Amino acid sequence: MAKSPEPKTDDTPPDFERSLKDLEDIVTRMEKGDLSLEDSLREFERGIALTRACQEALQAAEQRVQILTEENGRTEPRPFSDGGSED
């Protein structure tokens, strides 16, 4: 029998995109209204944990961007280029 992959340890941050997808799946299941009260509470608790993890990941990314921006001598935010063709 094949062994399933090891779950991530608590010190390993979850993948942001995976956490966001899991959160979307929870919302979908809860919106259907087919879950028992106990299952709904379990899903809600998991959703809260995923939301916090996503918020922490976004805050960490924002801090990294700010540090990198300051290291390059730019402390003022500037808009993103849309990457479109220049005229």
N, C-alpha and C positions, 0 to 999 in steps of 0.2 A: 504494500500500500504506500502511495506517495505521501510524503509529509508536506503539510501546508506550510507556506512561508511563515517565518517568525513574525509576530506582531511587532510594531515599533515600540521601543522603550519610551518611558515618560520623558527622557532627556533628549529624544530626537523629535524635532518639530515636525508636525504633519505637513504634507505637501499641500500648499494653499489651494491649488486647483482641485485636488481630490477632496479636500474638506468642503470646498464650495459646492462641488457636485453632490457630495453626501448630504449637505444641508438642503439643497434643492430637492433631492429625493425624499427627504423627511417631510418637507413641506407638501409635496405631492401626495404622499401617503396619508398625511393628516387631513388634507383637504378633501380626500375621498370620503372620510367619515366612517370607514369600515373597521377602524381599530377599536379594541376594547379600551376602557378607561385606563387600565394598567399599562397597556401597550402605548397608549397616547402619552401618558406621563413619562414613560421610558424614552420615547422618541423626542418629547419636548426637552427632557434633560440632556439628551445627546445633542439636540439642536443648539441648546444654550452653550454647551461646551465647544461645539464647532464654531459658533458665532464668535466666541471669545478668542479661539485660536486664530480665526481669520482676522479679527481686529488686531491682535498682537502681531501677526505677520505683516499686515499693512503698516502698522506703526513702525516696525523695524525697517521695512523697506523705505518708508518716508525718512527715517533718520539716516539711513545709508545714503539716500539721494542728497539730503542736506549736507552731510559730511563731504561727499564727493564734490558737490557744488562749491562749498567753501574752500576746499583744497585747490580748486581751480581758479580761485580769486573772484568768484561770482557769488555774492551773498543775496542778491535780489532775484526772486523767481522770474522766469521768463516763459512765455507761452511755448508749447510744443509746436514744432513745424509739422505740418500735415503730411510732409513727404511727397507732395504733389510736384508736378513738373513746374519749372520756373519759366516765366515768360521773358 
